[in-house]
Amino acid sequence: MEYLKTRPEYERTIVVIIGDHEGLADHRKELCHTKAGKGIIPENEFTPFIVLNSPVPMHYPQVMGQIDIYPTLLNLLGLEKFRWSGIGESILEPRKPGIAISPKRKIVR
């Protein structure tokens, strides 16, 4: 990011960091209650979705699914009228329900 900030294209560039699965898997509950993990490891599972140099600075604490990433990126890029906007919902839309499907096929709210 430091290098990118020195470049002329910085103002029109966003960097997206996405995880595709929960890193701690079945060990989360055990680790978050240990002395080393308490207060550092949250009890709830999450997969990272980080947008650096976003035109809309925000923290989104609600539930979202991977299905929502594509429409969110289109929205951040100002491409609301893009040919195909995906089947999820942009997290920038106020009507977006906080819902996703877990790998264990359970509804997460």
N, C-alpha and C positions, 0 to 999 in steps of 0.2 A: 504494500500500500504506500509506503514511503516513496518508493521509486515512482509509482503511478502518479502520485501527487506532483511530481516534478514535470510531468508530461502534459502537453497541450490537450490531449484527449481526456484528461482526468475529469473535467466538468461534464462530459457526456458518457461516462463509463460507470457502470455499477458492477460490483463483484458479489457473486452469490455463492454461499457455502451451505451445502445441504448434506445431511446424513441420510442414509437409506434404511437404518434400523437402530434399535435401541442397543447401545454399547454394553450395558451391564447385564442384559438378559435376565436370567433367573436369579442372579446374585444380588440384585438391587436391594431387596428388602433386608437381606442379611447385612449387606455393607452399610446401609444408611443408619443402622443401629449400633455399629461398632464405634469405638472411641475415635478412631481416625476418620470415619465417614460421617459421623453425626454433625449436622449443621452444614455439611458440604454437599452431600449426595441427597437430592430430594427423594421423597418416597414415590412420587408419581413418575412414570416413564415419560420420556420425551425424545424426539429426534430433532437435531438442530436445523434451523432454517434462518440463516443470517444473511442480511443484505447490507453490504458496505457501500457507502456513498449513495445511499438511497435518496431520491427526491422527497420522500415522505419519512422523516425520522419518527420511529415509533417502537414501542414494545408491545407485543401482542400476547397477552397471557392466556387467552382462550384456546380451546382445542381447535386444531385444524388438521387436515389430512394431506397426504402428498398430492392428492387430487386437486387441492386448492393452490398449489405452488404455481402452476402454469398461468391460470387466470390472474393471480396476484402479480406475477412478473409482467404480464401484458398491461395490467393496470398501472404499475409503476413506470412503465415505459411510455405511457400515454397512448396505448394501442387498443382503446376500448372497442373500436369498430373493426378489429382484425377479423380476417376471414373465418377463423375458427377459434373460439375463446375457451375451449376445453369444456369439461363436464363438471368441474368443481366451482367454487365461488371464491372470488378475490377477498382476502381478509380486509381490504380497504372498504368493502361494501358494508354499510351498517346493518343490512338485513342478513348477513352471513350467520348461519346457525353454528354454534360451537359444537361440532360433532365430527367424529371420525370412526373408522372401523379398525380395530386392533388386529395384529397378526393372528390372534386367537379367535378372530371373527366375532368379537364382541363390540357393541356400540359404546363409544367413549364420549362423554359430554363434559 
